[in-house]
Amino acid sequence: QVQLIESGGGLVQAGGSLRLSCAASGRTFSMYHMGWFRQAPGKEREFVARIAWLDGKTYYADSVKGRFTISRDSAKNTVALQMNNMKPEDTANYYCAAGAGWSNWGQGTQVTVSS
């Protein structure tokens, strides 16, 4: 099992920036990849971005491409999501996830973007 703790959520105006962080502990050698998902009220959870743990290759949802950047610090077992030029539709609870099949999840951190 991998334990994940997110931080960095909050309130930001449209066009602003936020940075989310996720710290992993436990069986981190099994993570394979880490990523971010989000869930807005009344909507299903959706994929935002992921990063391969070994080679750092990144993947993004079309809705955030060019605005969000995912990065990792392998030595510290952390992953970050830098969110720029934020939009009201980015408002959601953001979850960190890890492991093949996304078998490990954090508790989530709320991000609110005001117009």
FILUM-858063 format. One record per atom (N, C-alpha, C): x, y, z; atom name; chain; residue in three letters. Coordinates in Angstrom, 1 decimal, decimal comma. Atoms other than C-alpha are relative to their C-alpha. Layout:
<atoms>
     px     py     pz atome chaine residu
      X      Y      Z    CA      A    ALA
...
</atoms>
This chain:
<atoms>
     px     py     pz atome chaine residu
    0,8   -1,2    0,0     N      A    GLN
    0,0    0,0    0,0    CA      A    GLN
    0,9    1,3    0,0     C      A    GLN
   -0,7   -1,3    0,1     N      A    VAL
    1,0    3,6   -0,7    CA      A    VAL
   -0,9    1,0    0,6     C      A    VAL
    0,8   -1,0   -0,6     N      A    GLN
   -0,2    6,4    1,5    CA      A    GLN
    0,3    1,3   -0,7     C      A    GLN
   -0,2   -1,2    0,8     N      A    LEU
   -0,8    9,7   -0,3    CA      A    LEU
   -0,7    1,2    0,8     C      A    LEU
    0,5   -1,2   -0,7     N      A    ILE
   -1,3   13,2    1,3    CA      A    ILE
    0,2    1,2   -0,9     C      A    ILE
    0,0   -1,2    0,9     N      A    GLU
   -2,3   16,2   -0,9    CA      A    GLU
    0,1    1,2    0,9     C      A    GLU
    0,0   -1,3   -0,7     N      A    SER
   -1,7   19,8    0,0    CA      A    SER
    0,0    1,1   -1,1     C      A    SER
   -0,2   -1,1    0,9     N      A    GLY
   -1,9   23,2   -1,7    CA      A    GLY
   -1,3    0,5   -0,6     C      A    GLY
    1,3   -0,5    0,6     N      A    GLY
   -5,6   23,6   -2,6    CA      A    GLY
   -0,4    1,4    0,6     C      A    GLY
    0,5   -1,2   -0,5     N      A    GLY
   -7,5   26,8   -2,0    CA      A    GLY
   -0,8    0,8   -1,0     C      A    GLY
    0,9   -0,8    0,8     N      A    LEU
   -9,3   29,7   -3,6    CA      A    LEU
    0,9    1,0   -0,9     C      A    LEU
   -0,8   -0,8    0,9     N      A    VAL
   -7,9   31,6   -6,6    CA      A    VAL
   -0,9    0,6   -1,1     C      A    VAL
    0,7   -0,7    1,0     N      A    GLN
   -9,2   34,1   -9,1    CA      A    GLN
    0,3   -0,6   -1,4     C      A    GLN
   -0,3    0,5    1,4     N      A    ALA
   -9,6   33,1  -12,8    CA      A    ALA
    1,2    0,7   -0,5     C      A    ALA
   -1,3   -0,6    0,6     N      A    GLY
   -6,3   33,6  -14,6    CA      A    GLY
    1,2   -0,2    1,0     C      A    GLY
   -1,0    0,2   -1,0     N      A    GLY
   -4,4   32,8  -11,4    CA      A    GLY
    0,6   -1,3    0,0     C      A    GLY
   -0,7    1,2   -0,1     N      A    SER
   -2,2   30,0  -10,3    CA      A    SER
   -0,1   -0,7    1,3     C      A    SER
   -0,1    0,7   -1,2     N      A    LEU
   -2,1   27,3   -7,7    CA      A    LEU
    1,0   -1,2   -0,3     C      A    LEU
   -0,9    1,1    0,1     N      A    ARG
    0,4   24,5   -7,0    CA      A    ARG
   -0,4   -1,1    1,0     C      A    ARG
    0,3    1,1   -0,8     N      A    LEU
   -0,7   21,2   -5,6    CA      A    LEU
    1,2   -1,0    0,2     C      A    LEU
   -1,0    1,0   -0,3     N      A    SER
    1,6   18,7   -3,9    CA      A    SER
   -0,6   -1,3    0,5     C      A    SER
    0,4    1,3   -0,5     N      A    CYS
    1,3   15,0   -3,1    CA      A    CYS
    1,2   -0,7    0,5     C      A    CYS
   -1,1    0,7   -0,6     N      A    ALA
    3,6   13,2   -0,7    CA      A    ALA
   -0,4   -1,5    0,1     C      A    ALA
    0,3    1,4    0,0     N      A    ALA
    3,8    9,4   -1,0    CA      A    ALA
    0,9   -0,7    1,1     C      A    ALA
   -0,8    0,8   -0,9     N      A    SER
    4,9    7,0    1,7    CA      A    SER
   -0,5   -1,5    0,0     C      A    SER
    0,4    1,4    0,0     N      A    GLY
    4,8    3,2    2,2    CA      A    GLY
    0,8   -0,7   -1,1     C      A    GLY
   -0,6    0,9    1,1     N      A    ARG
    5,5    0,8   -0,7    CA      A    ARG
    0,1    0,8   -1,3     C      A    ARG
   -0,2   -0,9    1,1     N      A    THR
    6,6    3,6   -3,0    CA      A    THR
    0,6   -0,6   -1,2     C      A    THR
   -0,6    0,6    1,2     N      A    PHE
    8,6    1,3   -5,2    CA      A    PHE
   -1,0   -0,6   -0,9     C      A    PHE
    1,0    0,6    0,8     N      A    SER
    5,4   -0,1   -6,5    CA      A    SER
   -0,9    1,0   -0,7     C      A    SER
    1,0   -1,0    0,5     N      A    MET
    3,9    3,2   -7,7    CA      A    MET
   -0,2    0,0   -1,5     C      A    MET
    0,1    0,1    1,5     N      A    TYR
    4,6    2,7  -11,4    CA      A    TYR
   -0,3    1,4   -0,6     C      A    TYR
    0,3   -1,3    0,4     N      A    HIS
    3,0    6,1  -12,0    CA      A    HIS
   -0,8    0,8    1,1     C      A    HIS
    0,8   -0,8   -0,9     N      A    MET
    1,4    9,0  -10,1    CA      A    MET
   -0,8    1,0   -0,8     C      A    MET
    0,8   -1,0    0,8     N      A    GLY
   -1,3   11,4  -11,2    CA      A    GLY
   -1,0    0,7    0,8     C      A    GLY
    1,1   -0,8   -0,6     N      A    TRP
   -4,1   13,8  -10,5    CA      A    TRP
   -1,3   -0,2   -0,7     C      A    TRP
    1,4    0,1    0,5     N      A    PHE
   -7,8   13,4  -10,9    CA      A    PHE
   -0,8    1,1    0,7     C      A    PHE
    0,9   -1,0   -0,7     N      A    ARG
  -10,6   15,8  -10,1    CA      A    ARG
   -1,4   -0,3   -0,1     C      A    ARG
    1,4    0,3    0,0     N      A    GLN
  -14,2   15,7   -9,3    CA      A    GLN
   -0,8    1,3    0,4     C      A    GLN
    0,8   -1,1   -0,3     N      A    ALA
  -16,6   18,6   -9,5    CA      A    ALA
   -1,3   -0,4    0,5     C      A    ALA
    1,4    0,3   -0,6     N      A    PRO
  -20,0   18,7   -7,7    CA      A    PRO
   -0,9   -0,5   -1,1     C      A    PRO
    1,0    0,6    0,9     N      A    GLY
  -22,5   16,5   -9,6    CA      A    GLY
    0,7   -0,6   -1,2     C      A    GLY
   -0,7    0,6    1,1     N      A    LYS
  -19,8   15,2  -12,0    CA      A    LYS
    0,8   -1,2    0,4     C      A    LYS
   -0,9    1,1   -0,3     N      A    GLU
  -17,8   12,1  -12,3    CA      A    GLU
    1,4    0,4    0,1     C      A    GLU
   -1,4   -0,3   -0,1     N      A    ARG
  -14,2   12,0  -11,4    CA      A    ARG
    0,7   -0,1   -1,3     C      A    ARG
   -0,6    0,0    1,3     N      A    GLU
  -12,0   12,8  -14,3    CA      A    GLU
    1,6    0,1    0,1     C      A    GLU
   -1,5    0,0    0,0     N      A    PHE
   -8,3   12,3  -15,2    CA      A    PHE
    0,5    1,4   -0,4     C      A    PHE
   -0,6   -1,3    0,3     N      A    VAL
   -6,2   15,5  -15,2    CA      A    VAL
    1,4   -0,2   -0,6     C      A    VAL
   -1,4    0,2    0,5     N      A    ALA
   -2,5   14,4  -15,6    CA      A    ALA
    0,6   -1,2    0,7     C      A    ALA
   -0,8    1,1   -0,7     N      A    ARG
   -0,1   11,6  -14,8    CA      A    ARG
    1,5    0,1   -0,5     C      A    ARG
   -1,4    0,1    0,3     N      A    ILE
    3,6   11,0  -14,8    CA      A    ILE
    0,6   -1,3    0,4     C      A    ILE
   -0,6    1,3   -0,2     N      A    ALA
    5,5    7,8  -15,2    CA      A    ALA
    1,2    0,1    1,0     C      A    ALA
   -1,0   -0,2   -1,1     N      A    TRP
    7,7    7,2  -12,1    CA      A    TRP
    1,4   -0,2   -0,5     C      A    TRP
   -1,4    0,4    0,4     N      A    LEU
   10,7    5,7  -13,9    CA      A    LEU
    0,6    1,1   -1,0     C      A    LEU
   -0,6   -0,8    1,0     N      A    ASP
   11,1    7,9  -17,0    CA      A    ASP
   -0,5    1,5    0,0     C      A    ASP
    0,6   -1,4   -0,1     N      A    GLY
    9,0   11,0  -16,1    CA      A    GLY
   -0,9    0,4   -1,1     C      A    GLY
    0,9   -0,3    1,1     N      A    LYS
    6,9   10,8  -19,2    CA      A    LYS
   -1,4    0,5    0,5     C      A    LYS
    1,2   -0,7   -0,5     N      A    THR
    3,8   13,0  -18,8    CA      A    THR
   -1,2   -0,1   -1,0     C      A    THR
    1,2    0,1    0,8     N      A    TYR
    0,2   12,8  -20,1    CA      A    TYR
   -1,0    1,0    0,7     C      A    TYR
    0,9   -0,9   -0,5     N      A    TYR
   -2,5   15,4  -19,8    CA      A    TYR
   -1,4   -0,1   -0,6     C      A    TYR
    1,3   -0,1    0,6     N      A    ALA
   -6,2   15,8  -20,3    CA      A    ALA
    0,0    1,2   -0,9     C      A    ALA
    0,0   -1,1    1,0     N      A    ASP
   -7,0   18,0  -23,3    CA      A    ASP
   -0,4    1,3    0,7     C      A    ASP
    0,5   -1,2   -0,6     N      A    SER
   -8,8   20,4  -21,0    CA      A    SER
    1,0    0,8    0,8     C      A    SER
   -1,0   -0,7   -0,8     N      A    VAL
   -5,6   21,3  -19,0    CA      A    VAL
    1,3    0,1   -0,8     C      A    VAL
   -1,3    0,0    0,8     N      A    LYS
   -2,9   20,8  -21,7    CA      A    LYS
    0,4    1,5   -0,3     C      A    LYS
   -0,6   -1,3    0,2     N      A    GLY
   -0,7   23,9  -21,9    CA      A    GLY
   -0,2    1,0    1,2     C      A    GLY
    0,3   -0,9   -1,1     N      A    ARG
   -2,0   25,3  -18,6    CA      A    ARG
    0,6   -0,7    1,3     C      A    ARG
   -0,4    0,8   -1,2     N      A    PHE
   -1,1   22,5  -16,0    CA      A    PHE
    1,3   -0,7   -0,4     C      A    PHE
   -1,3    0,7    0,1     N      A    THR
    2,3   20,9  -15,5    CA      A    THR
    0,1   -0,9    1,2     C      A    THR
   -0,3    1,0   -1,1     N      A    ILE
    2,9   17,7  -13,5    CA      A    ILE
    1,5   -0,3    0,0     C      A    ILE
   -1,4    0,3   -0,2     N      A    SER
    6,3   17,0  -12,1    CA      A    SER
    0,2   -0,9    1,2     C      A    SER
   -0,2    0,9   -1,1     N      A    ARG
    7,9   14,6   -9,7    CA      A    ARG
    1,4    0,2    0,6     C      A    ARG
   -1,2    0,1   -0,7     N      A    ASP
   10,7   14,4   -7,2    CA      A    ASP
    0,2   -1,4    0,5     C      A    ASP
   -0,1    1,4   -0,4     N      A    SER
   11,8   10,8   -7,0    CA      A    SER
    0,7   -0,2    1,3     C      A    SER
   -0,7    0,1   -1,3     N      A    ALA
   14,1   11,4   -4,1    CA      A    ALA
   -0,9    0,2    1,2     C      A    ALA
    0,9   -0,3   -1,1     N      A    LYS
   11,3   12,8   -2,0    CA      A    LYS
   -1,3   -0,7   -0,1     C      A    LYS
    1,3    0,7    0,3     N      A    ASN
    8,5   10,7   -3,4    CA      A    ASN
   -1,1    0,9    0,0     C      A    ASN
    1,0   -1,0    0,1     N      A    THR
    6,5   13,7   -4,2    CA      A    THR
   -0,4    0,3   -1,5     C      A    THR
    0,4   -0,4    1,3     N      A    VAL
    4,5   14,8   -7,2    CA      A    VAL
   -0,7    1,3    0,1     C      A    VAL
    0,6   -1,3   -0,1     N      A    ALA
    3,3   18,3   -7,9    CA      A    ALA
   -0,8    0,3   -1,3     C      A    ALA
    0,8   -0,5    1,1     N      A    LEU
    0,7   19,9  -10,2    CA      A    LEU
    0,0    1,5    0,0     C      A    LEU
    0,0   -1,4    0,1     N      A    GLN
    1,4   23,4  -11,2    CA      A    GLN
   -1,2    0,4   -1,0     C      A    GLN
    1,2   -0,3    0,8     N      A    MET
   -1,9   25,0  -12,4    CA      A    MET
    0,1    1,5   -0,3     C      A    MET
    0,0   -1,4    0,4     N      A    ASN
   -1,7   28,3  -14,4    CA      A    ASN
   -1,2    0,3   -0,8     C      A    ASN
    1,1   -0,5    0,8     N      A    ASN
   -4,2   30,4  -16,2    CA      A    ASN
   -1,3   -0,8    0,4     C      A    ASN
    1,1    0,8   -0,5     N      A    MET
   -6,9   28,8  -14,1    CA      A    MET
   -1,4    0,5   -0,4     C      A    MET
    1,4   -0,3    0,4     N      A    LYS
  -10,6   28,8  -15,1    CA      A    LYS
   -1,0   -0,4    1,0     C      A    LYS
    1,0    0,5   -1,0     N      A    PRO
  -13,8   28,5  -13,1    CA      A    PRO
   -0,3   -1,4   -0,2     C      A    PRO
    0,3    1,4    0,2     N      A    GLU
  -14,3   25,1  -14,7    CA      A    GLU
    1,0   -0,9    0,6     C      A    GLU
   -1,0    0,8   -0,7     N      A    ASP
  -11,2   23,9  -12,9    CA      A    ASP
   -0,4   -0,2    1,4     C      A    ASP
    0,5    0,2   -1,3     N      A    THR
  -13,1   24,1   -9,7    CA      A    THR
   -0,4   -1,4    0,3     C      A    THR
    0,3    1,5   -0,2     N      A    ALA
  -13,2   20,6   -8,2    CA      A    ALA
    0,8   -0,4    1,3     C      A    ALA
   -0,8    0,6   -1,0     N      A    ASN
  -11,8   18,4   -5,5    CA      A    ASN
    1,0   -0,8   -0,7     C      A    ASN
   -1,1    0,7    0,7     N      A    TYR
   -8,4   17,2   -6,7    CA      A    TYR
    0,6   -1,1    0,8     C      A    TYR
   -0,5    1,2   -0,7     N      A    TYR
   -7,1   13,8   -5,8    CA      A    TYR
    1,3   -0,4   -0,7     C      A    TYR
   -1,3    0,6    0,4     N      A    CYS
   -3,6   12,4   -6,0    CA      A    CYS
   -0,3   -1,6    0,0     C      A    CYS
    0,1    1,5    0,1     N      A    ALA
   -3,4    8,7   -7,1    CA      A    ALA
    1,3   -0,6   -0,5     C      A    ALA
   -1,3    0,7    0,3     N      A    ALA
   -0,6    6,2   -7,6    CA      A    ALA
   -0,2   -1,5   -0,2     C      A    ALA
    0,0    1,4    0,1     N      A    GLY
    0,1    2,7   -8,6    CA      A    GLY
   -0,7   -0,5   -1,3     C      A    GLY
    0,6    0,6    1,2     N      A    ALA
   -0,8    0,4  -11,5    CA      A    ALA
   -1,5   -0,1    0,3     C      A    ALA
    1,4    0,1   -0,2     N      A    GLY
   -4,6    0,6  -11,9    CA      A    GLY
   -0,5    1,0    1,0     C      A    GLY
    0,4   -1,0   -0,9     N      A    TRP
   -4,7    3,6   -9,7    CA      A    TRP
   -0,6   -0,6    1,3     C      A    TRP
    0,4    0,8   -1,2     N      A    SER
   -4,9    1,4   -6,6    CA      A    SER
    0,1    0,8    1,3     C      A    SER
   -0,2   -0,8   -1,2     N      A    ASN
   -3,9    4,2   -4,1    CA      A    ASN
   -0,5    1,4   -0,3     C      A    ASN
    0,6   -1,4    0,1     N      A    TRP
   -5,7    7,5   -3,5    CA      A    TRP
    0,2    0,8    1,2     C      A    TRP
   -0,1   -0,9   -1,1     N      A    GLY
   -5,3   10,5   -1,4    CA      A    GLY
   -1,5    0,4    0,4     C      A    GLY
    1,3   -0,4   -0,5     N      A    GLN
   -8,2   12,2    0,5    CA      A    GLN
   -0,5    1,2   -0,8     C      A    GLN
    0,5   -1,1    0,8     N      A    GLY
   -8,4   15,1   -1,9    CA      A    GLY
    0,3    1,4    0,6     C      A    GLY
   -0,1   -1,4   -0,5     N      A    THR
   -7,9   18,9   -1,7    CA      A    THR
   -0,8    0,8   -0,9     C      A    THR
    0,9   -0,8    0,8     N      A    GLN
  -10,4   21,5   -2,8    CA      A    GLN
    0,7    1,1   -0,7     C      A    GLN
   -0,5   -1,1    0,8     N      A    VAL
   -9,6   23,9   -5,5    CA      A    VAL
   -1,2    0,8   -0,5     C      A    VAL
    1,1   -0,8    0,5     N      A    THR
  -12,0   26,8   -6,2    CA      A    THR
    0,5    1,2   -0,8     C      A    THR
   -0,4   -1,1    0,9     N      A    VAL
  -11,6   29,3   -9,1    CA      A    VAL
   -1,2    0,9   -0,1     C      A    VAL
    1,1   -1,0    0,1     N      A    SER
  -13,7   32,4   -8,9    CA      A    SER
    0,1    0,8   -1,3     C      A    SER
    0,0   -0,7    1,3     N      A    SER
  -14,7   34,3  -12,0    CA      A    SER
    0,0    1,5    0,2     C      A    SER
</atoms>
